[in-house]
Every structure is written in structure tokens, then in C-alpha cells.
């Protein structure tokens, strides 16, 4: 009889219930936070790549950068503080054309600051700009 009363008290005891609830919810919240950080870093990098490509194509169009190789080196150097390996392609216009272009690419999986969320990380980030040569 006494064990039955003690067991009934055990089931009604709510000490530690919030710790158990937190232990159930915490992994979901931490995963969500890491996903936000990962994809936020990709959005930041995409913005930096767009700015770099736009600046490089402008410099190439006005003549501050003379060759395609010089423009590619300039673009990669502007992104050197990021740990990923960038590929830049610059193109001066062929005779009869006036379009200068710069494209910068990087694999998404390599570009993320933290790579804990695997889905959605295939493919590449690309920034490409075209401008008329002056």
C-alpha cells in the first residue's frame, strides 16, 4: 500500500519537467541557428562577389585594368580574405563588340563558413556582370 502511494506521488512530481522539455527542443533550435548562420554567410559572400565583379568589370571597361589576366587577379585578390577558392573569368570585347564581362564562381560547399547543414549545398555561387567598354 505504501509503495502505491509513493508511486502516485512520483507521477505527479513535476520537478525537472522543464529540463526534459529543453533537452527535447534544444537540438532543433541549435540546428535552426546553425542553418541560419550557414545560409547567412552564403548570402554575405554572394553580395561580396557581386560587388567585386561589378567593380572589376567597371575597372576593365574604363581601362584601369589592361588585360583579362590582370582583371582576374584583381577579382580574386579582392576576395582573398575568404577561405574559399574563387575562379574569376574576365573577357575583353572581340573586334566589333563593346561588351566587357567578369564572372566569379565558387562551390557552395566550400564557401560556407560552417558546413553542418548538408542539403542545398550542391552547385556554385556565381556573380557575373557585363558592361560596355568606353
C-alpha contacts under 8 A as a table, 3 or more apart, distances in Angstrom:
res1	aa1	res2	aa2	distance
1	X	4	X	5.18
1	X	5	X	6.59
2	X	5	X	5.27
2	X	6	X	6.29
3	X	6	X	5.02
3	X	7	X	6.03
4	X	7	X	5.10
4	X	8	X	6.18
5	X	8	X	5.13
5	X	9	X	6.37
6	X	9	X	5.19
6	X	10	X	6.39
7	X	10	X	4.96
7	X	11	X	6.53
8	X	11	X	5.43
8	X	12	X	6.59
9	X	12	X	5.22
9	X	13	X	6.16
10	X	13	X	5.22
14	X	17	X	5.52
15	X	18	X	7.89
16	X	19	X	5.18
16	X	20	X	6.46
17	X	20	X	5.20
17	X	21	X	6.25
18	X	21	X	4.98
18	X	22	X	6.03
19	X	22	X	5.07
19	X	23	X	6.14
20	X	23	X	5.02
20	X	24	X	6.33
21	X	24	X	5.15
21	X	25	X	6.28
22	X	25	X	5.13
22	X	26	X	5.58
23	X	26	X	5.47
23	X	27	X	7.42
24	X	27	X	6.96
24	X	28	X	7.98
25	X	28	X	5.54
25	X	29	X	6.42
26	X	29	X	5.11
26	X	30	X	6.01
27	X	30	X	5.10
27	X	31	X	6.02
28	X	31	X	5.17
28	X	32	X	6.17
29	X	32	X	5.05
29	X	33	X	6.15
30	X	33	X	5.04
30	X	34	X	6.19
31	X	34	X	5.17
31	X	35	X	6.13
32	X	35	X	5.11
32	X	36	X	6.24
33	X	36	X	5.13
33	X	37	X	6.30
34	X	37	X	5.05
34	X	38	X	6.07
34	X	114	X	7.95
34	X	116	X	7.27
34	X	117	X	7.60
35	X	38	X	5.04
35	X	39	X	6.10
35	X	116	X	7.63
35	X	117	X	6.11
36	X	39	X	5.43
36	X	40	X	5.74
37	X	40	X	5.06
37	X	41	X	6.10
37	X	114	X	7.78
38	X	41	X	5.31
38	X	42	X	6.57
38	X	112	X	5.84
38	X	113	X	6.23
38	X	114	X	5.75
38	X	115	X	6.84
38	X	116	X	7.83
38	X	117	X	7.58
39	X	42	X	4.96
39	X	43	X	6.32
39	X	112	X	7.39
40	X	43	X	5.08
40	X	44	X	6.22
41	X	44	X	5.00
41	X	45	X	6.13
41	X	112	X	6.12
41	X	113	X	6.21
42	X	45	X	5.03
42	X	46	X	6.07
42	X	108	X	7.63
42	X	111	X	6.81
42	X	112	X	5.80
42	X	113	X	7.93
43	X	46	X	5.04
43	X	47	X	6.29
44	X	47	X	5.23
44	X	48	X	6.35
45	X	48	X	5.00
45	X	49	X	6.06
45	X	111	X	7.65
46	X	49	X	5.07
46	X	50	X	6.15
46	X	125	X	6.75
46	X	126	X	7.58
46	X	127	X	7.21
47	X	50	X	5.10
47	X	51	X	6.22
48	X	51	X	5.11
48	X	52	X	6.08
48	X	79	X	7.79
49	X	52	X	5.05
49	X	53	X	6.01
49	X	79	X	7.59
49	X	104	X	6.83
49	X	126	X	7.73
49	X	127	X	5.83
50	X	53	X	5.20
50	X	54	X	6.05
50	X	127	X	5.20
50	X	128	X	7.19
50	X	129	X	7.94
51	X	54	X	5.17
51	X	55	X	6.09
52	X	55	X	5.14
52	X	56	X	5.97
52	X	75	X	6.12
52	X	78	X	6.75
52	X	79	X	7.71
53	X	56	X	5.10
53	X	57	X	6.04
53	X	75	X	6.77
53	X	102	X	5.90
53	X	103	X	6.54
53	X	104	X	6.68
53	X	127	X	6.44
53	X	128	X	6.31
53	X	129	X	6.16
54	X	57	X	5.33
54	X	58	X	6.14
54	X	102	X	7.87
54	X	128	X	7.89
54	X	129	X	5.88
55	X	58	X	5.15
55	X	59	X	6.21
56	X	59	X	5.15
56	X	60	X	6.11
56	X	71	X	6.31
56	X	74	X	7.14
56	X	75	X	6.16
56	X	102	X	7.05
57	X	60	X	4.97
57	X	61	X	5.97
57	X	71	X	7.89
57	X	90	X	7.86
57	X	100	X	6.64
57	X	101	X	6.05
57	X	102	X	5.65
57	X	129	X	6.67
57	X	130	X	6.81
57	X	131	X	6.63
58	X	61	X	5.04
58	X	62	X	6.25
58	X	131	X	6.99
59	X	62	X	5.40
59	X	63	X	6.05
59	X	64	X	4.94
59	X	65	X	5.71
60	X	63	X	5.24
60	X	64	X	5.97
60	X	65	X	4.84
60	X	66	X	6.64
60	X	67	X	7.76
60	X	71	X	6.66
60	X	92	X	7.88
60	X	100	X	7.27
60	X	133	X	7.78
61	X	64	X	7.79
61	X	100	X	6.24
61	X	131	X	6.70
61	X	132	X	6.52
61	X	133	X	4.33
61	X	134	X	5.93
62	X	65	X	7.92
62	X	133	X	6.48
62	X	134	X	5.63
63	X	66	X	5.76
65	X	68	X	7.93
65	X	70	X	6.24
65	X	71	X	5.92
66	X	70	X	6.79
66	X	71	X	7.66
67	X	70	X	5.20
67	X	71	X	6.38
67	X	92	X	7.76
68	X	71	X	5.11
68	X	72	X	6.20
68	X	89	X	7.70
68	X	90	X	5.12
68	X	91	X	5.93
68	X	92	X	6.56
69	X	72	X	5.08
69	X	73	X	6.18
69	X	90	X	7.34
70	X	73	X	5.18
70	X	74	X	6.12
71	X	74	X	5.01
71	X	75	X	6.19
71	X	90	X	6.29
72	X	75	X	5.20
72	X	76	X	6.27
72	X	88	X	5.15
72	X	89	X	5.89
72	X	90	X	5.89
73	X	76	X	5.27
73	X	77	X	5.98
73	X	88	X	7.79
74	X	77	X	5.12
74	X	78	X	6.25
75	X	78	X	5.26
75	X	79	X	6.78
75	X	88	X	6.59
75	X	104	X	7.82
76	X	79	X	5.32
76	X	80	X	6.21
76	X	86	X	6.29
76	X	87	X	7.18
76	X	88	X	6.51
77	X	80	X	4.97
78	X	81	X	7.73
79	X	82	X	5.86
79	X	86	X	7.76
80	X	83	X	7.24
83	X	111	X	7.40
84	X	106	X	7.14
84	X	110	X	5.64
84	X	111	X	5.27
85	X	106	X	6.45
85	X	110	X	7.68
86	X	104	X	6.72
86	X	105	X	5.84
86	X	106	X	5.01
87	X	104	X	5.62
87	X	105	X	5.31
87	X	106	X	6.45
88	X	102	X	7.07
88	X	103	X	5.65
88	X	104	X	4.38
88	X	105	X	6.54
89	X	102	X	5.61
89	X	103	X	5.16
89	X	104	X	6.43
90	X	100	X	7.68
90	X	101	X	5.74
90	X	102	X	4.35
90	X	103	X	6.48
91	X	100	X	5.79
91	X	101	X	5.25
91	X	102	X	6.41
92	X	99	X	7.18
92	X	100	X	4.99
92	X	101	X	6.88
93	X	96	X	7.78
93	X	97	X	5.30
93	X	98	X	5.44
93	X	99	X	5.36
93	X	100	X	5.57
93	X	133	X	7.76
94	X	97	X	5.44
94	X	98	X	7.65
98	X	132	X	5.24
98	X	133	X	5.33
99	X	130	X	6.36
99	X	131	X	5.61
99	X	132	X	4.72
99	X	133	X	6.12
100	X	130	X	5.51
100	X	131	X	5.22
100	X	132	X	5.95
100	X	133	X	6.05
101	X	128	X	7.17
101	X	129	X	5.61
101	X	130	X	4.30
101	X	131	X	6.43
102	X	128	X	5.64
102	X	129	X	5.56
102	X	130	X	6.67
103	X	126	X	6.99
103	X	127	X	5.61
103	X	128	X	4.16
103	X	129	X	6.58
104	X	126	X	5.68
104	X	127	X	5.22
104	X	128	X	6.37
105	X	124	X	6.44
105	X	125	X	5.60
105	X	126	X	4.49
105	X	127	X	6.56
106	X	110	X	7.30
106	X	111	X	6.68
106	X	124	X	5.49
106	X	125	X	5.45
106	X	126	X	6.79
107	X	110	X	5.39
107	X	111	X	6.25
107	X	122	X	7.55
107	X	123	X	6.11
107	X	124	X	4.24
107	X	125	X	6.23
108	X	111	X	5.01
108	X	112	X	6.49
108	X	121	X	5.48
108	X	122	X	6.24
108	X	123	X	5.96
108	X	124	X	4.91
108	X	125	X	5.84
109	X	112	X	6.00
109	X	115	X	6.91
109	X	121	X	5.23
109	X	122	X	6.48
109	X	123	X	7.93
112	X	115	X	5.92
115	X	118	X	6.82
118	X	121	X	5.92
119	X	122	X	7.59
